[in-house]
Amino acid sequence: MIVEIRSDGSRTVARGALEDVASGERVAIEARGTTPLALALSLTRSLAALPSLARHAAKALVAPRRRR
């Protein structure tokens, strides 16, 4: 997974890409916002629209790690 976040001071753009080498499936995501809350909401909407491969990877990245 690759993620790039850029800001010009008035707007922030987050872009990411994920590739499953075994199946060759690639997924891209982009979120834009003028405030941290707007960016988070945009990112949430984008994650909800992802195919299952990327959705599972995103959950793994966001979910807290459990101790065994």
N, CA, C and O atoms as a Tinker XYZ file with bonds, in Angstrom:
   272  protein
     1  N      0.850000   -1.166000    0.000000    73     2
     2  CA     0.000000    0.000000    0.000000    64     1     3
     3  C      0.892000    1.225000    0.000000    63     2     4     5
     4  O      1.882000    1.287000    0.729000    81     3
     5  N      0.537000    2.189000   -0.817000    73     3     6
     6  CA     1.248000    3.454000   -0.903000    64     5     7
     7  C      0.258000    4.560000   -0.605000    63     6     8     9
     8  O     -0.850000    4.558000   -1.143000    81     7
     9  N      0.638000    5.515000    0.250000    73     7    10
    10  CA    -0.230000    6.640000    0.589000    64     9    11
    11  C      0.577000    7.926000    0.466000    63    10    12    13
    12  O      1.723000    8.003000    0.908000    81    11
    13  N     -0.041000    8.932000   -0.140000    73    11    14
    14  CA     0.575000   10.248000   -0.289000    64    13    15
    15  C     -0.412000   11.279000    0.235000    63    14    16    17
    16  O     -1.586000   11.261000   -0.134000    81    15
    17  N      0.056000   12.175000    1.092000    73    15    18
    18  CA    -0.795000   13.238000    1.619000    64    17    19
    19  C     -0.117000   14.560000    1.315000    63    18    20    21
    20  O      1.053000   14.761000    1.641000    81    19
    21  N     -0.870000   15.471000    0.678000    73    19    22
    22  CA    -0.323000   16.784000    0.327000    64    21    23
    23  C     -1.297000   17.863000    0.759000    63    22    24    25
    24  O     -2.514000   17.682000    0.722000    81    23
    25  N     -0.738000   18.983000    1.164000    73    23    26
    26  CA    -1.567000   20.108000    1.578000    64    25    27
    27  C     -0.949000   21.397000    1.062000    63    26    28    29
    28  O      0.270000   21.563000    1.085000    81    27
    29  N     -1.806000   22.320000    0.591000    73    27    30
    30  CA    -1.319000   23.632000    0.164000    64    29    31
    31  C     -1.669000   24.701000    1.199000    63    30    32    33
    32  O     -1.507000   25.892000    0.934000    81    31
    33  N     -2.142000   24.292000    2.366000    73    31    34
    34  CA    -2.503000   25.219000    3.423000    64    33    35
    35  C     -3.996000   25.494000    3.494000    63    34    36    37
    36  O     -4.511000   25.864000    4.549000    81    35
    37  N     -4.687000   25.316000    2.386000    73    35    38
    38  CA    -6.138000   25.519000    2.395000    64    37    39
    39  C     -6.900000   24.244000    2.057000    63    38    40    41
    40  O     -8.096000   24.141000    2.331000    81    39
    41  N     -6.219000   23.286000    1.471000    73    39    42
    42  CA    -6.855000   22.030000    1.057000    64    41    43
    43  C     -5.856000   20.899000    1.204000    63    42    44    45
    44  O     -4.666000   21.074000    0.944000    81    43
    45  N     -6.340000   19.737000    1.621000    73    43    46
    46  CA    -5.487000   18.558000    1.786000    64    45    47
    47  C     -6.025000   17.440000    0.911000    63    46    48    49
    48  O     -7.232000   17.210000    0.844000    81    47
    49  N     -5.115000   16.751000    0.245000    73    47    50
    50  CA    -5.478000   15.629000   -0.613000    64    49    51
    51  C     -4.703000   14.407000   -0.146000    63    50    52    53
    52  O     -3.486000   14.470000    0.029000    81    51
    53  N     -5.398000   13.304000    0.055000    73    51    54
    54  CA    -4.778000   12.027000    0.407000    64    53    55
    55  C     -5.058000   11.047000   -0.723000    63    54    56    57
    56  O     -6.210000   10.844000   -1.104000    81    55
    57  N     -4.012000   10.446000   -1.253000    73    55    58
    58  CA    -4.149000    9.463000   -2.334000    64    57    59
    59  C     -3.432000    8.196000   -1.922000    63    58    60    61
    60  O     -2.381000    8.235000   -1.282000    81    59
    61  N     -4.014000    7.076000   -2.300000    73    59    62
    62  CA    -3.395000    5.800000   -1.964000    64    61    63
    63  C     -3.642000    4.764000   -3.040000    63    62    64    65
    64  O     -4.534000    4.923000   -3.874000    81    63
    65  N     -2.856000    3.708000   -3.021000    73    63    66
    66  CA    -2.998000    2.609000   -3.962000    64    65    67
    67  C     -2.641000    1.310000   -3.260000    63    66    68    69
    68  O     -1.785000    1.275000   -2.376000    81    67
    69  N     -3.310000    0.254000   -3.669000    73    67    70
    70  CA    -3.098000   -1.072000   -3.098000    64    69    71
    71  C     -3.124000   -2.078000   -4.234000    63    70    72    73
    72  O     -3.968000   -1.990000   -5.126000    81    71
    73  N     -2.200000   -3.036000   -4.206000    73    71    74
    74  CA    -2.160000   -4.050000   -5.248000    64    73    75
    75  C     -2.038000   -5.432000   -4.622000    63    74    76    77
    76  O     -1.214000   -5.651000   -3.735000    81    75
    77  N     -2.866000   -6.362000   -5.091000    73    75    78
    78  CA    -2.767000   -7.763000   -4.700000    64    77    79
    79  C     -1.967000   -8.473000   -5.791000    63    78    80    81
    80  O     -2.479000   -8.704000   -6.886000    81    79
    81  N     -0.726000   -8.815000   -5.499000    73    79    82
    82  CA     0.165000   -9.401000   -6.486000    64    81    83
    83  C     -0.360000  -10.748000   -6.984000    63    82    84    85
    84  O     -0.226000  -11.066000   -8.165000    81    83
    85  N     -0.950000  -11.530000   -6.103000    73    83    86
    86  CA    -1.430000  -12.865000   -6.480000    64    85    87
    87  C     -2.536000  -12.810000   -7.524000    63    86    88    89
    88  O     -2.537000  -13.593000   -8.474000    81    87
    89  N     -3.483000  -11.882000   -7.351000    73    87    90
    90  CA    -4.606000  -11.802000   -8.287000    64    89    91
    91  C     -4.429000  -10.713000   -9.337000    63    90    92    93
    92  O     -5.153000  -10.685000  -10.332000    81    91
    93  N     -3.465000   -9.812000   -9.120000    73    91    94
    94  CA    -3.242000   -8.723000  -10.069000    64    93    95
    95  C     -4.230000   -7.576000   -9.922000    63    94    96    97
    96  O     -4.239000   -6.658000  -10.742000    81    95
    97  N     -5.058000   -7.618000   -8.891000    73    95    98
    98  CA    -6.060000   -6.570000   -8.683000    64    97    99
    99  C     -5.399000   -5.323000   -8.096000    63    98   100   101
   100  O     -4.579000   -5.411000   -7.182000    81    99
   101  N     -5.774000   -4.154000   -8.640000    73    99   102
   102  CA    -5.258000   -2.872000   -8.148000    64   101   103
   103  C     -6.429000   -1.972000   -7.782000    63   102   104   105
   104  O     -7.461000   -1.965000   -8.452000    81   103
   105  N     -6.250000   -1.212000   -6.707000    73   103   106
   106  CA    -7.295000   -0.311000   -6.234000    64   105   107
   107  C     -6.647000    1.019000   -5.869000    63   106   108   109
   108  O     -5.583000    1.050000   -5.250000    81   107
   109  N     -7.293000    2.118000   -6.256000    73   107   110
   110  CA    -6.808000    3.457000   -5.897000    64   109   111
   111  C     -7.872000    4.161000   -5.071000    63   110   112   113
   112  O     -9.066000    3.910000   -5.232000    81   111
   113  N     -7.431000    5.043000   -4.186000    73   111   114
   114  CA    -8.351000    5.788000   -3.344000    64   113   115
   115  C     -7.872000    7.234000   -3.267000    63   114   116   117
   116  O     -6.671000    7.501000   -3.268000    81   115
   117  N     -8.827000    8.165000   -3.202000    73   115   118
   118  CA    -8.492000    9.583000   -3.079000    64   117   119
   119  C     -9.507000   10.256000   -2.171000    63   118   120   121
   120  O    -10.708000   10.006000   -2.264000    81   119
   121  N     -9.008000   11.106000   -1.297000    73   119   122
   122  CA    -9.877000   11.860000   -0.391000    64   121   123
   123  C     -9.399000   13.312000   -0.382000    63   122   124   125
   124  O     -8.198000   13.579000   -0.404000    81   123
   125  N    -10.357000   14.252000   -0.348000    73   123   126
   126  CA   -10.027000   15.677000   -0.323000    64   125   127
   127  C    -10.814000   16.357000    0.784000    63   126   128   129
   128  O    -11.948000   15.979000    1.077000    81   127
   129  N    -10.204000   17.361000    1.395000    73   127   130
   130  CA   -10.906000   18.097000    2.434000    64   129   131
   131  C    -10.224000   19.415000    2.746000    63   130   132   133
   132  O     -9.016000   19.567000    2.564000    81   131
   133  N    -11.013000   20.361000    3.218000    73   131   134
   134  CA   -10.471000   21.667000    3.607000    64   133   135
   135  C    -10.165000   21.710000    5.096000    63   134   136   137
   136  O     -9.425000   22.584000    5.547000    81   135
   137  N    -10.722000   20.784000    5.863000    73   135   138
   138  CA   -10.445000   20.661000    7.295000    64   137   139
   139  C    -10.126000   19.197000    7.587000    63   138   140   141
   140  O    -10.448000   18.327000    6.778000    81   139
   141  N     -9.505000   18.910000    8.720000    73   139   142
   142  CA    -9.237000   17.508000    9.062000    64   141   143
   143  C    -10.519000   16.673000    9.111000    63   142   144   145
   144  O    -10.512000   15.515000    8.695000    81   143
   145  N    -11.610000   17.242000    9.609000    73   143   146
   146  CA   -12.876000   16.507000    9.669000    64   145   147
   147  C    -13.407000   16.219000    8.263000    63   146   148   149
   148  O    -13.875000   15.113000    7.990000    81   147
   149  N    -13.337000   17.197000    7.386000    73   147   150
   150  CA   -13.802000   16.997000    6.001000    64   149   151
   151  C    -12.961000   15.934000    5.305000    63   150   152   153
   152  O    -13.494000   15.117000    4.552000    81   151
   153  N    -11.658000   15.937000    5.548000    73   151   154
   154  CA   -10.788000   14.924000    4.953000    64   153   155
   155  C    -11.138000   13.539000    5.492000    63   154   156   157
   156  O    -11.199000   12.575000    4.729000    81   155
   157  N    -11.366000   13.435000    6.793000    73   155   158
   158  CA   -11.731000   12.147000    7.398000    64   157   159
   159  C    -13.058000   11.633000    6.842000    63   158   160   161
   160  O    -13.185000   10.442000    6.559000    81   159
   161  N    -14.042000   12.508000    6.684000    73   159   162
   162  CA   -15.333000   12.097000    6.123000    64   161   163
   163  C    -15.185000   11.649000    4.673000    63   162   164   165
   164  O    -15.784000   10.655000    4.264000    81   163
   165  N    -14.394000   12.373000    3.903000    73   163   166
   166  CA   -14.161000   11.997000    2.511000    64   165   167
   167  C    -13.453000   10.650000    2.427000    63   166   168   169
   168  O    -13.791000    9.820000    1.583000    81   167
   169  N    -12.480000   10.435000    3.292000    73   167   170
   170  CA   -11.764000    9.164000    3.320000    64   169   171
   171  C    -12.694000    8.019000    3.711000    63   170   172   173
   172  O    -12.612000    6.931000    3.140000    81   171
   173  N    -13.571000    8.255000    4.673000    73   171   174
   174  CA   -14.540000    7.242000    5.090000    64   173   175
   175  C    -15.464000    6.869000    3.944000    63   174   176   177
   176  O    -15.729000    5.689000    3.717000    81   175
   177  N    -15.957000    7.871000    3.218000    73   175   178
   178  CA   -16.818000    7.588000    2.059000    64   177   179
   179  C    -16.068000    6.786000    1.000000    63   178   180   181
   180  O    -16.624000    5.857000    0.415000    81   179
   181  N    -14.814000    7.139000    0.754000    73   179   182
   182  CA   -14.022000    6.420000   -0.249000    64   181   183
   183  C    -13.768000    4.983000    0.170000    63   182   184   185
   184  O    -13.848000    4.072000   -0.654000    81   183
   185  N    -13.461000    4.770000    1.449000    73   183   186
   186  CA   -13.217000    3.410000    1.938000    64   185   187
   187  C    -14.469000    2.544000    1.843000    63   186   188   189
   188  O    -14.374000    1.347000    1.571000    81   187
   189  N    -15.632000    3.132000    2.061000    73   187   190
   190  CA   -16.885000    2.378000    1.985000    64   189   191
   191  C    -17.168000    1.903000    0.562000    63   190   192   193
   192  O    -17.877000    0.916000    0.369000    81   191
   193  N    -16.622000    2.593000   -0.431000    73   191   194
   194  CA   -16.887000    2.255000   -1.830000    64   193   195
   195  C    -15.845000    1.307000   -2.423000    63   194   196   197
   196  O    -15.943000    0.944000   -3.595000    81   195
   197  N    -14.856000    0.903000   -1.639000    73   195   198
   198  CA   -13.778000    0.057000   -2.146000    64   197   199
   199  C    -14.220000   -1.382000   -2.382000    63   198   200   201
   200  O    -15.131000   -1.870000   -1.713000    81   199
   201  N    -13.580000   -2.062000   -3.331000    73   199   202
   202  CA   -13.808000   -3.497000   -3.493000    64   201   203
   203  C    -13.333000   -4.249000   -2.244000    63   202   204   205
   204  O    -12.621000   -3.692000   -1.409000    81   203
   205  N    -13.725000   -5.483000   -2.132000    73   203   206
   206  CA   -13.444000   -6.252000   -0.916000    64   205   207
   207  C    -11.957000   -6.387000   -0.608000    63   206   208   209
   208  O    -11.582000   -6.355000    0.564000    81   207
   209  N    -11.101000   -6.537000   -1.610000    73   207   210
   210  CA    -9.664000   -6.664000   -1.363000    64   209   211
   211  C     -9.150000   -5.465000   -0.585000    63   210   212   213
   212  O     -8.507000   -5.625000    0.452000    81   211
   213  N     -9.422000   -4.298000   -1.065000    73   211   214
   214  CA    -8.924000   -3.089000   -0.421000    64   213   215
   215  C     -9.624000   -2.854000    0.914000    63   214   216   217
   216  O     -9.016000   -2.342000    1.854000    81   215
   217  N    -10.891000   -3.224000    1.000000    73   215   218
   218  CA   -11.632000   -3.040000    2.249000    64   217   219
   219  C    -10.989000   -3.869000    3.364000    63   218   220   221
   220  O    -10.837000   -3.384000    4.485000    81   219
   221  N    -10.613000   -5.112000    3.064000    73   219   222
   222  CA    -9.961000   -5.961000    4.070000    64   221   223
   223  C     -8.605000   -5.390000    4.466000    63   222   224   225
   224  O     -8.247000   -5.406000    5.644000    81   223
   225  N     -7.861000   -4.893000    3.510000    73   223   226
   226  CA    -6.548000   -4.314000    3.815000    64   225   227
   227  C     -6.705000   -3.046000    4.641000    63   226   228   229
   228  O     -5.935000   -2.819000    5.575000    81   227
   229  N     -7.687000   -2.219000    4.313000    73   227   230
   230  CA    -7.913000   -0.986000    5.061000    64   229   231
   231  C     -8.321000   -1.292000    6.496000    63   230   232   233
   232  O     -7.872000   -0.622000    7.426000    81   231
   233  N     -9.170000   -2.299000    6.682000    73   231   234
   234  CA    -9.563000   -2.685000    8.040000    64   233   235
   235  C     -8.365000   -3.173000    8.835000    63   234   236   237
   236  O     -8.248000   -2.884000   10.026000    81   235
   237  N     -7.479000   -3.907000    8.190000    73   235   238
   238  CA    -6.291000   -4.410000    8.878000    64   237   239
   239  C     -5.381000   -3.269000    9.312000    63   238   240   241
   240  O     -4.751000   -3.342000   10.367000    81   239
   241  N     -5.311000   -2.217000    8.505000    73   239   242
   242  CA    -4.469000   -1.079000    8.844000    64   241   243
   243  C     -5.078000   -0.225000    9.945000    63   242   244   245
   244  O     -4.359000    0.312000   10.788000    81   243
   245  N     -6.396000   -0.098000    9.940000    73   243   246
   246  CA    -7.088000    0.786000   10.878000    64   245   247
   247  C     -7.386000    0.091000   12.205000    63   246   248   249
   248  O     -7.379000    0.738000   13.252000    81   247
   249  N     -7.643000   -1.195000   12.177000    73   247   250
   250  CA    -8.030000   -1.934000   13.382000    64   249   251
   251  C     -6.889000   -1.965000   14.383000    63   250   252   253
   252  O     -5.729000   -2.125000   14.004000    81   251
   253  N     -7.216000   -1.812000   15.663000    73   251   254
   254  CA    -6.165000   -1.918000   16.682000    64   253   255
   255  C     -5.633000   -3.329000   16.756000    63   254   256   257
   256  O     -6.373000   -4.296000   16.579000    81   255
   257  N     -4.363000   -3.440000   17.016000    73   255   258
   258  CA    -3.744000   -4.770000   17.110000    64   257   259
   259  C     -4.107000   -5.413000   18.441000    63   258   260   261
   260  O     -4.046000   -4.783000   19.496000    81   259
   261  N     -4.485000   -6.675000   18.363000    73   259   262
   262  CA    -4.844000   -7.420000   19.564000    64   261   263
   263  C     -3.654000   -8.216000   20.043000    63   262   264   265
   264  O     -2.901000   -8.775000   19.245000    81   263
   265  N     -3.490000   -8.263000   21.341000    73   263   266
   266  CA    -2.408000   -9.069000   21.917000    64   265   267
   267  C     -2.877000  -10.499000   22.090000    63   266   268   269
   268  O     -4.037000  -10.750000   22.417000    81   267
   269  N     -1.978000  -11.421000   21.870000    73   267   270
   270  CA    -2.328000  -12.841000   22.009000    64   269   271
   271  C     -1.898000  -13.354000   23.321000    63   270   272
   272  O     -2.105000  -14.530000   23.622000    81   271
